[in-house]
């Protein structure tokens, strides 16, 4: 079953490789979507794929890369209309 989750990752998560780490994990697990920095210092992602793969990406986002300090992750169910529909996992500009 395909699921879509929107994540907001908070803490010391910018400038430490969080976007690239999340993107690598998502691609390795066959997920699609995107990741970007937010002006408030958080990292936001939309992750789509089978439930087990998306759950694994979410679990990885709670740890972050070695240099990160994740203080929290907000996970919301995204609607089908938000499905990126792309076969890739993109790194978007800061929003």
Order of alpha helices (4+ residues) and beta strands (2+ residues): beta-alpha-beta-beta-alpha-beta-beta
